[in-house]
Amino acid sequence: RLCNLALGPQSPSGGLSLFMSGSSSSKVPEDVQSLAYAQLKTLEASLKKSLAGKVKLDDYTRAHIQDTIERIRKTVESEVATARP
Protein backbone atom coordinates (compact mmCIF):
# COMPACT_ATOMS: atom_id res chain seq x y z
CA ARG A 1 0.00 0.00 0.00
CA LEU A 2 2.80 2.44 0.79
CA CYS A 3 4.32 1.82 -2.63
CA ASN A 4 1.04 2.63 -4.35
CA LEU A 5 0.53 5.74 -2.25
CA ALA A 6 4.01 7.07 -2.92
CA LEU A 7 4.44 6.10 -6.57
CA GLY A 8 1.02 5.16 -7.88
CA PRO A 9 0.23 1.63 -9.10
CA GLN A 10 3.35 -0.34 -10.03
CA SER A 11 3.82 -3.66 -11.73
CA PRO A 12 3.61 -6.55 -9.22
CA SER A 13 7.02 -7.85 -10.29
CA GLY A 14 9.15 -4.83 -9.50
CA GLY A 15 7.23 -2.01 -7.89
CA LEU A 16 8.20 -2.69 -4.31
CA SER A 17 11.88 -3.17 -5.11
CA LEU A 18 11.95 0.10 -7.05
CA PHE A 19 10.12 1.80 -4.21
CA MET A 20 12.49 0.53 -1.54
CA SER A 21 15.60 1.40 -3.55
CA GLY A 22 14.33 4.80 -4.59
CA SER A 23 15.08 3.93 -8.22
CA SER A 24 11.89 5.31 -9.70
CA SER A 25 11.64 8.57 -11.60
CA SER A 26 10.29 10.34 -8.50
CA LYS A 27 12.53 10.01 -5.46
CA VAL A 28 10.75 8.38 -2.52
CA PRO A 29 11.37 10.22 0.75
CA GLU A 30 13.77 8.39 3.03
CA ASP A 31 11.30 8.35 5.93
CA VAL A 32 8.73 6.57 3.73
CA GLN A 33 11.37 4.01 2.77
CA SER A 34 12.20 3.49 6.45
CA LEU A 35 8.54 2.97 7.30
CA ALA A 36 8.11 0.46 4.47
CA TYR A 37 11.28 -1.36 5.59
CA ALA A 38 9.96 -1.60 9.16
CA GLN A 39 6.59 -2.87 7.98
CA LEU A 40 8.22 -5.49 5.77
CA LYS A 41 10.33 -6.74 8.68
CA THR A 42 7.21 -6.92 10.90
CA LEU A 43 5.33 -8.83 8.20
CA GLU A 44 8.27 -11.19 7.71
CA ALA A 45 8.38 -11.96 11.45
CA SER A 46 4.62 -12.62 11.52
CA LEU A 47 4.83 -14.94 8.53
CA LYS A 48 7.73 -16.88 10.03
CA LYS A 49 5.78 -17.20 13.28
CA SER A 50 2.79 -18.60 11.38
CA LEU A 51 5.01 -21.24 9.75
CA ALA A 52 6.44 -22.26 13.12
CA GLY A 53 3.05 -22.27 14.86
CA LYS A 54 0.96 -25.24 15.85
CA VAL A 55 -1.77 -24.54 13.28
CA LYS A 56 -1.74 -27.05 10.42
CA LEU A 57 -1.33 -25.23 7.11
CA ASP A 58 -2.29 -26.76 3.78
CA ASP A 59 0.44 -27.07 1.16
CA TYR A 60 -0.77 -24.10 -0.88
CA THR A 61 -0.87 -21.75 2.11
CA ARG A 62 2.55 -22.91 3.32
CA ALA A 63 4.04 -22.40 -0.17
CA HIS A 64 2.48 -18.95 -0.46
CA ILE A 65 3.85 -17.90 2.93
CA GLN A 66 7.31 -19.25 2.10
CA ASP A 67 7.30 -17.43 -1.24
CA THR A 68 6.24 -14.19 0.43
CA ILE A 69 9.00 -14.49 3.03
CA GLU A 70 11.55 -15.00 0.23
CA ARG A 71 10.26 -11.97 -1.69
CA ILE A 72 10.49 -9.84 1.44
CA ARG A 73 14.04 -11.08 2.07
CA LYS A 74 15.12 -10.22 -1.47
CA THR A 75 13.49 -6.80 -1.32
CA VAL A 76 15.08 -5.96 2.02
CA GLU A 77 18.49 -7.19 0.86
CA SER A 78 18.31 -5.11 -2.31
CA GLU A 79 17.17 -2.10 -0.29
CA VAL A 80 20.08 -2.47 2.12
CA ALA A 81 22.54 -2.88 -0.75
CA THR A 82 21.33 0.13 -2.72
CA ALA A 83 19.77 2.65 -0.37
CA ARG A 84 21.36 2.28 3.02
CA PRO A 85 25.02 3.15 3.57
Residue pairs with C-beta under 8 A, 6 or more apart in sequence:
2 19
2 32
2 35
2 36
2 39
3 10
3 15
3 16
3 19
3 36
4 10
4 15
6 19
6 28
6 29
6 32
7 15
7 18
7 19
7 24
7 26
7 28
9 15
10 16
10 18
10 19
16 36
16 75
17 23
17 74
17 75
17 78
17 79
18 24
19 28
19 33
19 36
20 33
20 36
20 37
20 40
20 75
20 76
20 78
20 79
20 83
21 78
21 79
21 82
21 83
22 28
22 30
22 33
22 82
22 83
23 82
33 79
33 83
37 76
37 79
40 72
40 75
40 76
41 76
43 68
43 72
44 69
44 72
44 73
44 76
47 65
47 68
47 69
47 72
48 69
50 57
50 65
51 57
51 62
51 65
51 66
51 69
57 65
